[in-house]
Each structure stands twice: as structure tokens, then as C-alpha cells.
């Protein structure tokens, strides 16, 4: 039997599990607010940002509701509810302000390596959808958060905006699009690594890779003991901290369950995987410069909204179409086929079963997606790009998403929840991030929420510094339109979003 080295580490102030965009953001905020604190980050992989934060594993959109139609819904009376779109856009402005602060303070550099200006567009077909898009445009375009949005339903204008999509289109079906030029493409993997490189330069920060957290236990003095398998040194370690944040993507649910806190009960997870078609022809890539989002198919999860995406990955422009939903029982791309089974506990089994019964259309949709051949996926691509050639496109497997399943006071057991959710213990000593989109784009807003929940006593003393980093903190931008314009102008300059945009001849 192999001997396992044992080591009992001294305690730290905060332990973060997972080296993705969420942990990197929280750690960066904490070191700005409490530079004397000691922070330890554990990551089971060899590098940071390799799961949900990796550029190939997410849509890369700065989610600000500029093009995502599922953030606006039509009411029974025909009016458009834009409240969620406004909220997400405002939260994205918080991220941009914090990133600008870090660049201004030279904490991170070269913003063009993680954020690029790319127009955001919504595209619909059919009279009903065109009417919806027009009403959505009218409801949003006068708001300063959506300033500059344009609407077009004539072929000539659309051919200028999206030539690749319009070329060869023969259908007489009504078609329309909205466009706003101040959208972004974001490489969250690069941003994560920039944040962690900055943290490594600071005293009191330890980042440990190839370190799997196996268990979390409450100690007699109300701290948390974390058992860590250190594969670099073949060592079993025990670390203690007064506060724990679980930012392990799809792996967060199982770790949350290990804490045993009451808030971890009656919560489940449903894994959804994805595939993208990636263009391998530079001539085709050069004909398109935008993120164009359509409408999700009936029964499809919101994360499966089809989109033709200009991306900047590995230093070059790419073009992706998808995602095509799939199913894997893994909760992480590098996870285990037993993840889903192991997540079922006595306290959540009825919640999980109820969710299955309520979401048969989703199950049917996922099965249909799994059975698609490449030829069938290309056929769906041709709804966007009529002249698409199968030889110009390759299939790439994207990341895993784990949607939250929980009981609801209004909808009963087993509500399948799409979005990002923070679960926090009553005393604020442990918190975990569950869910998916818009996730990374609003990471700063979400981590400020974590700070408020976990460190309420410190927040009054931290408020002045937070406002220095994020001028709109505590302010409703919807009531301060002049501040929105100031933020757009200042962050645009610092982040380089005013750089000349690529043009299509």
C-alpha cells in the first residue's frame, strides 16, 4: 500500500475552491479591500480557467442583454417586460468599471487580450417574431443603457449588417434584426489568468494547482477545515479558514452538499453539455463581424439559443455557431460519469424526480439534439448561413453547465432554474455559486453580493474603496442616465473599446 504524506497547514482567512473567473474576481476584490488578509485558492487542474471560464467552453459574450432575446418576455397584453434585460445590462456595467479600475491601477494590462468590441445583434424570422422584435426595440432603444440600438427589416440594410447571413437567402418570410455596436467579446480564460497573475504578486495569496478538495468540515471553533489531496506533492493536507467560497463551476454542488449546511438541502443539479460548429475557412470568417442571436427552439433551455458568434481566441478571430445541446452525466468537462448519480441525496431525491416530471419537453429536446448528425447540424447552420459548406465547419465540444434544481414557494418542488445563484450559510461563513449564464459577465456584481452576505460587518468600512473601484456602486443607473454615458465613455477608453472596429467590405 502506498504511503500518503500528511501535512497540517496553518489556517488562512479565506479559502476559495476553483480557479475560475468567479474565484479570481472575489480574491481580487478582497485583496483590494483587505490587503492584510491571507487567501488560499485550490484548483484541481494544472492551470486556471480551464472549465467554464475557458474560451472554448463558453459563449464569450459580455452578456448585457443587447442581443439575448430570452432576457425579454412578452406579456399577455402584448407589452414587453424588459426588467431582466435592464438589470443584467446594469450589472455588466459594474464588471466593466472594475476591470477599468484594475487597468488604471496597472493591476492588469493589455485589455485587448481579453475584451474586444463586437456588434451585438438579434435576428428573427416570421411575422410574429418580427413584431416581437420591433416591440422589444421600441421598449429598449430609448433607454440610455441601450443607446445606439438600431432596427431594420429591409433586405438592403440587413445585407450591409450581416452579408454572410443574407447572401443566398431566398425565403420571402419576413426577417428583421436589431444591432448595437457597443457590444463585446470576452475571453474569460485570459481575464482569469490576468487576475491570478496579479494576485500571485501580492503577499498572503497562495494558489495551489493539482489540488482536489475532498471534504469540508465545521470545527469546534466554528471555522472550516478543508481536506485537500495535493497531487503535486502526493500529500493529503488539511487547511482551515473562517470563510469558504466554492467557485468550482459544475463541481460546486457536490462540495456544497459536503458542508452539510441547511441551505444545501433540497437542491439538485441538471447537467447540460454543448457542441459548437467552428469555421475553419478564413475567407468565411472575414465576411462576418458580429454576435447574432436568434430565438431558442420550443423546449430548449435558454443557454441553447442559436447564435453565430465572432470570437477572439488564441490571438485570432474565429467564427462559431451553436450551441447544440447535449447530455452528459458529468458535472464538469473533466468530471466523472457518476457526478449526477452521486449528487442525488435523500434530501433532494423528490426535488430531482419532480424536476424530471416537469421537464419532459426538455428531455425530449436533449435526446433529439444528441441524435443529430453533423449533416443535420449543418442544416441548422444554414438557417443562419444559407450557403454554408460542410467542409468549412468542424465540431468542437463546449463546456458543461449544471442548471440549478430547487423547490419553489410558488412553483412547488423541482423547479429547473436557469441563471446564476449564490447559496450562503446563515452565518455567512460558507458560500457557493451555482448555475450558468449570465455568470461570468456579471461576476463582479455576483461577488459583491457574496461580500455583502459573508462580510456584512466589514462592508461599511469597505464602501468608500468599493465606490472608488466601481463609481456606480449603490446607485441605480436607470435613475442616472448621465452616469451611464460617463461609464460608457470612460470604460470604453480604458478597455480599448473605442478602438477602430473591424469592417466588412
PyMOL commands that set and color helices and strands:
alter all, ss='L'
color gray80, all
select helices_A, chain A and resi 21-33+55-57+69-71+83-104+111-113+127-140+144-146+155-161+163-166+188-200+249-259+262-264+282-285+302-304+339-343+349-358+360-370+374-381+390-392+439-454+456-469+477-479+481-494
alter helices_A, ss='H'
color red, helices_A
select strands_A, chain A and resi 5-8+12-17+39-42+73-74+80-81+115-117+120-125+150-152+175-180+184-186+205-208+211-218+224-230+235-246+267-279+291-293+307-313+316-326+393-397+401-408+412-417+420-424+430-435
alter strands_A, ss='S'
color yellow, strands_A
deselect
rebuild
show_as cartoon
